Amino acid sequence: MTQTKHVRVRRVYDKASPRQDGLRVLVDGVWPRGMKKEDARLDEWVRQIAPSTGLRKWYGHDPERFGEFAERYRAELAEPEKHEYLDRLRSHVDGGTVTLLTAVKEEQLDYSHVAVLREELGG
């Protein structure tokens, strides 16, 4: 029996959905503001996969910069230190559903690093 690969994106502040979320992985570089660790219901926190501070600050969630941001972020993901974490996430996806968690505001999800990660993971 083949298991379907599925990558979901959700805000870490949203209520967990154990039946749908699968493995819950926080992919932000900093801990979400106001969130207690026990309330996050995480399986893993892979902060190393987040965009560099310089790239994140340059981007500033400006949708007009998203194309260039995505290109620069993909270049970062190809670097050996981030690539190993990307491969680890891919292996989780091969095992079933993975939910990428972020503190990014709802209206910015489609223009954030999680959108790029989801695409890179085949979701």
C-alpha positions as CSV (number, residue, x, y, z in Angstrom):
1,M,0.0,0.0,0.0
2,T,1.4,3.4,-1.0
3,Q,1.0,6.3,1.3
4,T,0.1,9.7,-0.2
5,K,2.6,12.5,0.3
6,H,0.9,15.6,1.7
7,V,2.4,18.9,2.9
8,R,0.1,21.2,4.8
9,V,0.8,24.8,5.9
10,R,-0.8,26.1,9.1
11,R,-0.3,28.8,11.6
12,V,1.2,27.6,14.9
13,Y,-1.5,29.6,16.7
14,D,-4.3,27.5,15.2
15,K,-5.7,24.6,17.1
16,A,-3.9,21.3,16.3
17,S,-5.7,18.7,14.2
18,P,-4.0,15.4,15.0
19,R,-6.0,13.4,12.5
20,Q,-5.1,15.7,9.6
21,D,-1.8,17.3,10.6
22,G,0.4,14.3,10.7
23,L,3.9,15.4,11.8
24,R,3.8,19.0,13.0
25,V,7.0,20.9,12.3
26,L,7.7,24.5,13.2
27,V,9.9,26.0,10.4
28,D,10.4,29.5,11.8
29,G,13.8,30.8,13.0
30,V,12.4,32.3,16.1
31,W,9.9,31.0,18.6
32,P,6.3,32.4,18.0
33,R,5.5,35.4,20.1
34,G,3.2,34.7,23.1
35,M,3.2,30.9,22.5
36,K,4.0,28.5,25.3
37,K,6.1,25.5,24.2
38,E,3.6,23.1,25.6
39,D,0.7,24.8,23.8
40,A,2.4,24.5,20.3
41,R,1.8,20.7,20.0
42,L,5.0,20.3,17.9
43,D,6.7,17.1,16.9
44,E,9.8,19.0,15.8
45,W,11.2,22.5,15.5
46,V,13.6,22.9,12.5
47,R,14.7,26.5,12.9
48,Q,17.7,26.0,10.8
49,I,15.5,25.8,7.6
50,A,14.2,29.3,8.0
51,P,15.5,32.1,5.8
52,S,18.6,34.0,7.0
53,T,17.9,37.0,9.2
54,G,19.3,39.3,6.4
55,L,17.0,37.8,3.8
56,R,14.0,37.9,6.1
57,K,14.6,41.6,7.0
58,W,15.2,42.5,3.3
59,Y,12.0,40.9,2.2
60,G,9.8,42.3,5.0
61,H,6.8,40.3,3.6
62,D,6.5,42.7,0.7
63,P,4.5,40.8,-2.0
64,E,6.2,42.7,-4.8
65,R,9.6,41.2,-3.6
66,F,8.3,37.7,-3.3
67,G,9.7,36.4,-6.6
68,E,13.2,37.5,-5.7
69,F,12.8,36.4,-2.1
70,A,11.8,32.9,-3.3
71,E,14.8,32.8,-5.6
72,R,17.2,33.9,-2.9
73,Y,15.6,31.5,-0.3
74,R,15.9,28.6,-2.7
75,A,19.6,29.5,-3.1
76,E,19.9,29.4,0.7
77,L,18.2,26.0,0.8
78,A,20.8,24.6,-1.6
79,E,23.6,25.5,0.8
80,P,24.9,22.4,2.6
81,E,23.9,23.5,6.1
82,K,20.3,24.1,5.1
83,H,20.1,21.3,2.5
84,E,20.5,18.6,5.1
85,Y,17.5,19.9,7.0
86,L,15.5,20.1,3.7
87,D,16.4,16.5,3.0
88,R,15.3,15.5,6.5
89,L,11.9,17.2,5.9
90,R,11.6,15.4,2.6
91,S,12.1,12.1,4.3
92,H,9.3,13.0,6.7
93,V,7.1,13.8,3.8
94,D,7.9,10.4,2.2
95,G,6.5,8.9,5.4
96,G,3.1,10.7,5.2
97,T,1.5,14.0,6.0
98,V,3.7,16.8,7.3
99,T,2.3,20.1,8.5
100,L,4.7,23.1,8.3
101,L,3.9,25.5,11.1
102,T,4.7,29.2,11.1
103,A,3.8,32.3,13.0
104,V,3.3,34.3,9.7
105,K,0.0,36.1,9.6
106,E,-2.8,34.4,7.7
107,E,-2.9,36.9,4.9
108,Q,0.9,36.5,4.3
109,L,1.1,32.7,4.1
110,D,1.1,32.6,0.3
111,Y,4.0,35.1,0.2
112,S,6.2,33.5,2.9
113,H,9.0,31.0,3.3
114,V,6.5,28.3,4.1
115,A,5.0,28.6,0.6
116,V,8.5,28.1,-0.9
117,L,9.2,25.2,1.5
118,R,5.9,23.5,0.6
119,E,6.7,23.8,-3.1
120,E,10.2,22.4,-2.5
121,L,8.8,19.5,-0.7
122,G,6.4,18.7,-3.4
123,G,3.2,19.8,-1.6
